[in-house]
Amino acid sequence: MKNAKEIIETFWKIQDEGDYTKVVELFDEDAVLVDPFFGTFEGKEAIGEFMKKMNKEMTSRETSFIAKEIDGGGEVAWAQWTAKTPNGDIEGCGLYRVKNGMMTYYKDYMNCLLYTSPS
């Protein structure tokens, strides 16, 4: 069975393909996802609906995410990432918990102080 780091590497590989709905298969039925902008989503079905929204939002905002580093093992992993936006980069990190090869918890944190607006 894959450890948390391996699952999160798969998560980012799928996300990099541009269709957020495909990551839903990695979540457990009772998983919780906490997004700093859009709120908390409980359960695989709610996370799936959120990922549909992410497809639309990120396309309309011309925003993409790049994982800079992923690490962890066992049941816990983290990723340091950059959101590339037309108005500048936003640095952040995600914390993940994985049990029995499925994501059970995911929360993103952002450093909005690094957000730069065009002058």
C-alpha positions, 0 to 999 in steps of 0.5 A: 500500500502506498504511503502518504507521500506517494499518494500526494505525489499522485494527487499533484500529478493528476492535478497538474493534468488540469482536471481537478475532478480526477483527484476525487478518486484518491479521497476516502468516503468520509474525507474532509477538505479545508480550502482557505477561500471556499470553506470546508467540504465533508465527504467524497461527494461534497469534495467532488462538487468542490473539484468541479467548481475548482475546474471552472474557478481556476480556468476563469482566474487563469490560475495554476498550482505548482508543487515545489516540494512534497514530503512525508511518510506513513499517514502524513504528508505535506506539499509546499506549492505556488499558485501562479496567477495573472496578478503574481504568485501566492505561496502556500502549503497543504497538509494531508492525512492518508489512511489505508491508501486513501486521503482522509484530510486535506487542508491548504494554508496560504501566505497572502503577504507574498501576493503581488499586484501589478503596479 
